């Protein structure tokens, strides 16, 4: 009996957090035209370097080339940019930048 109540409480908390995140994304990203418009300068700069847009969602953009993957995620009030790839002279490269 108690485990059912516990599952309901955890489910309700997950629902509220997800709802708040969606409202926040709508207010700060979707109202500005989405990720492709709001961060168009950065995406355009990365595309000029030879990467192509692979996937776009409400709060993320994934760009990829033969040797690099770039992920732009909107988390909270921050833009997180992650680069992961392989360079022959450097080996595996992983970087993460957070912009507020």
N, C-alpha and C positions, 0 to 999 in steps of 0.2 A: 504494500500500500504506500509506504513512504517513498519508495523508488519511483512510483508513478508521479507523485507530487514533485519530486526532485527533477524528473525529466521535463515536466511541464514548466517548472521555474526556469530551467536552463534554456528550454525552447523559447520561452517568452523573452528572456534576456537577449538571445541571439536574434530574434525577430526585431526587437527595439533597436539594437546596434545596427543591423542591416538597414532598417528604415531610416535611421538618422544619417547613415552614410549616403544613401540614395538621395535624400533631401539636400544634403550638403553638396553633392556632386551636381545636382540640378541647379543649385543656386550659384555655384562658383565656376562650373565648366560649361554645362549645357546652355546656360543663358548667354554665354559669350561665344556661341557657335560650335561648341564641342572642342575636343582636343586638337583636331587638325587646324582649326581657326585660331584658337587661343595661343597655341604654341607653334604656329605656322612658321615663324622665323627660324626657330631651332630645327624643326623638321626639314625645312627647305635647305638649311645649311648642311644637315646630315645627308640629305638626298644628293646634294652637289658633290659629296665625297664618294658616291657610288653605292649607297645603300638604297633599298626599296622598301616601301611600306608593305608589311606582311599582314598585319591585323590591326583593326581599330575598334575600340569599344568606348563606352561612355567615360571611363576613367583611365584608359591606357592606350598606348600606341606601341607596336612592335615593329622595328625596322631591322632588316638583315641584308648582309652581303655574303660573299663566299667565306670570308674569314671572321666577320664581326656580327654580333647581335646587339642591338640597342633597344632598351625598354624604357619608355617614359610612362611613369605611373603618377597619378594624382592621389596622394594619401594625406588625409587631414587637410591642412592648409599648405602642404608642401608638394613640390614637384620632385620626384625621385627619378634620376637618370642613371641607368645601369648599362655598362658596357662590358660585354664578355666576348672574348675571341682568342685567336691564336695568331701570333706574329712570328715569322721564322727566326728573327734575331732575338726576340724577347721571350718567346715561348707563350704560355697561357697568360692572358691578361684579364684581370677582373677589376673594375673600378665602379664606384658608386658616388654620385653627387646628389646633394639635397639642397634645393632652392626654396626659400620661403617667399 
